[in-house]
Amino acid sequence: MITVNKREIEYKEDETVTDLLKRMKYNFPLIIVKINKKIIPKKKYSETKIPDNSDIAVIHMISGG
């Protein structure tokens, strides 16, 4: 199991951050992803695999004025 935004979901072996975002239907243009409190750079999403038992925070930034 992994936790995404405080919700437990099934762990998938070899799943990358990009894969997880697709599976969870997160398609916001401005997103920050933290795995176990460590920020993952956007350019590394496709190569960063998610370990089992991870605590993941997906934060979407909203712009406005």
LUMGUDREN-578536 format. One line per field, with one value per residue: residue in one letter; x, y, z of N, C-alpha, C in turn. Coordinates in nm, 3 decimals, m for minus. Layout:
<nodes>
aa: [A  ...]
nc1: [X  ...]
nc2: [Y  ...]
nc3: [Z  ...]
cac1: [X  ...]
cac2: [Y  ...]
cac3: [Z  ...]
cc1: [X  ...]
cc2: [Y  ...]
cc3: [Z  ...]
</nodes>
This chain:
<nodes>
aa: [M  I  T  V  N  K  R  E  I  E  Y  K  E  D  E  T  V  T  D  L  L  K  R  M  K  Y  N  F  P  L  I  I  V  K  I  N  K  K  I  I  P  K  K  K  Y  S  E  T  K  I  P  D  N  S  D  I  A  V  I  H  M  I  S  G  G]
nc1: [0.084  0.037  0.029  m0.156  m0.200  m0.313  m0.477  m0.514  m0.388  m0.353  m0.035  0.182  0.420  0.725  0.609  0.613  0.640  0.513  0.344  0.179  0.052  m0.102  m0.265  m0.408  m0.540  m0.446  m0.399  m0.322  m0.165  0.037  0.211  0.329  0.518  0.569  0.757  0.762  0.814  1.009  1.080  1.017  1.183  1.026  1.132  1.224  1.012  0.934  1.130  1.148  1.082  0.819  0.846  0.725  0.493  0.511  0.464  0.288  0.257  0.058  0.047  m0.133  m0.072  m0.228  m0.285  m0.342  m0.499]
nc2: [m0.119  0.228  0.571  0.836  1.168  1.133  0.917  0.574  0.363  0.102  m0.047  m0.049  m0.233  m0.104  0.132  0.461  0.814  0.961  0.759  0.712  0.962  0.965  0.741  0.829  1.033  1.295  1.584  1.844  2.150  2.270  2.111  1.976  1.715  1.516  1.264  1.080  1.317  1.436  1.651  1.586  1.652  1.783  1.706  1.456  1.286  1.077  0.888  0.830  0.587  0.466  0.373  0.091  0.137  0.414  0.760  0.990  1.314  1.506  1.807  2.064  2.363  2.677  2.948  3.298  3.614]
nc3: [0.000  m0.063  0.035  m0.081  m0.070  0.187  0.147  0.126  m0.125  m0.369  m0.402  m0.680  m0.836  m0.967  m1.052  m1.173  m1.087  m1.289  m1.394  m1.171  m1.141  m1.375  m1.326  m1.103  m1.215  m1.206  m1.359  m1.358  m1.461  m1.306  m1.075  m0.769  m0.640  m0.360  m0.211  0.070  0.211  0.055  m0.208  m0.545  m0.840  m1.132  m1.382  m1.326  m1.289  m1.466  m1.429  m1.163  m0.938  m0.732  m0.403  m0.209  0.060  0.069  0.154  m0.009  m0.136  m0.338  m0.476  m0.614  m0.774  m0.770  m0.971  m0.967  m0.905]
cac1: [0.000  0.098  m0.067  m0.154  m0.285  m0.377  m0.568  m0.440  m0.418  m0.274  0.102  0.212  0.565  0.788  0.530  0.683  0.556  0.429  0.240  0.085  m0.029  m0.201  m0.361  m0.491  m0.604  m0.396  m0.349  m0.306  m0.039  0.138  0.202  0.447  0.505  0.663  0.756  0.821  0.852  1.116  1.026  1.070  1.184  0.936  1.207  1.256  0.888  0.926  1.232  1.141  0.989  0.759  0.865  0.611  0.472  0.545  0.366  0.301  0.172  0.046  m0.004  m0.145  m0.061  m0.332  m0.243  m0.453  m0.460]
cac2: [0.000  0.359  0.674  0.954  1.271  1.072  0.809  0.452  0.300  m0.016  m0.030  m0.118  m0.244  m0.031  0.248  0.589  0.927  0.987  0.655  0.736  1.080  0.921  0.650  0.906  1.136  1.429  1.640  1.988  2.193  2.303  2.010  1.941  1.581  1.483  1.125  1.075  1.454  1.483  1.701  1.521  1.747  1.744  1.640  1.319  1.211  0.954  0.791  0.807  0.480  0.485  0.257  0.045  0.204  0.556  0.864  1.079  1.434  1.568  1.942  2.140  2.507  2.755  3.086  3.393  3.748]
cac3: [0.000  m0.055  0.074  m0.169  m0.009  0.305  0.105  0.094  m0.252  m0.399  m0.451  m0.806  m0.852  m1.078  m1.094  m1.162  m1.051  m1.406  m1.398  m1.061  m1.173  m1.475  m1.261  m1.012  m1.298  m1.173  m1.484  m1.341  m1.523  m1.204  m0.970  m0.690  m0.583  m0.253  m0.167  0.204  0.242  m0.034  m0.334  m0.665  m0.952  m1.241  m1.488  m1.284  m1.267  m1.547  m1.389  m1.019  m0.900  m0.602  m0.317  m0.131  0.189  0.059  0.183  m0.124  m0.138  m0.470  m0.450  m0.738  m0.750  m0.836  m0.992  m0.970  m0.860]
cc1: [0.088  m0.012  m0.048  m0.253  m0.375  m0.480  m0.486  m0.486  m0.321  m0.136  0.117  0.363  0.612  0.706  0.612  0.586  0.462  0.314  0.134  m0.005  m0.136  m0.308  m0.458  m0.565  m0.570  m0.335  m0.338  m0.171  0.072  0.121  0.336  0.419  0.614  0.646  0.832  0.887  0.967  1.053  1.097  1.068  1.100  1.008  1.242  1.131  0.888  1.030  1.230  1.036  0.943  0.778  0.736  0.609  0.509  0.428  0.387  0.204  0.176  m0.025  m0.016  m0.152  m0.169  m0.281  m0.364  m0.408  m0.564]
cc2: [0.125  0.457  0.794  1.054  1.213  0.966  0.688  0.396  0.184  0.022  m0.109  m0.115  m0.173  0.088  0.376  0.698  0.961  0.887  0.680  0.855  1.046  0.835  0.726  1.019  1.278  1.486  1.792  2.031  2.223  2.210  1.997  1.804  1.561  1.336  1.121  1.208  1.510  1.526  1.633  1.624  1.695  1.669  1.495  1.233  1.077  0.850  0.758  0.703  0.501  0.359  0.220  0.118  0.352  0.644  0.973  1.195  1.489  1.701  2.014  2.288  2.578  2.898  3.176  3.527  3.811]
cc3: [0.000  m0.015  m0.016  m0.112  0.101  0.271  0.065  m0.041  m0.273  m0.452  m0.581  m0.826  m0.978  m1.128  m1.072  m1.118  m1.167  m1.415  m1.291  m1.090  m1.276  m1.410  m1.172  m1.083  m1.251  m1.300  m1.478  m1.402  m1.422  m1.084  m0.899  m0.631  m0.478  m0.218  m0.035  0.239  0.158  m0.167  m0.450  m0.778  m1.069  m1.352  m1.453  m1.262  m1.341  m1.507  m1.240  m0.987  m0.756  m0.518  m0.244  0.003  0.186  0.101  0.078  m0.109  m0.280  m0.447  m0.582  m0.702  m0.830  m0.850  m0.996  m0.917  m0.773]
</nodes>
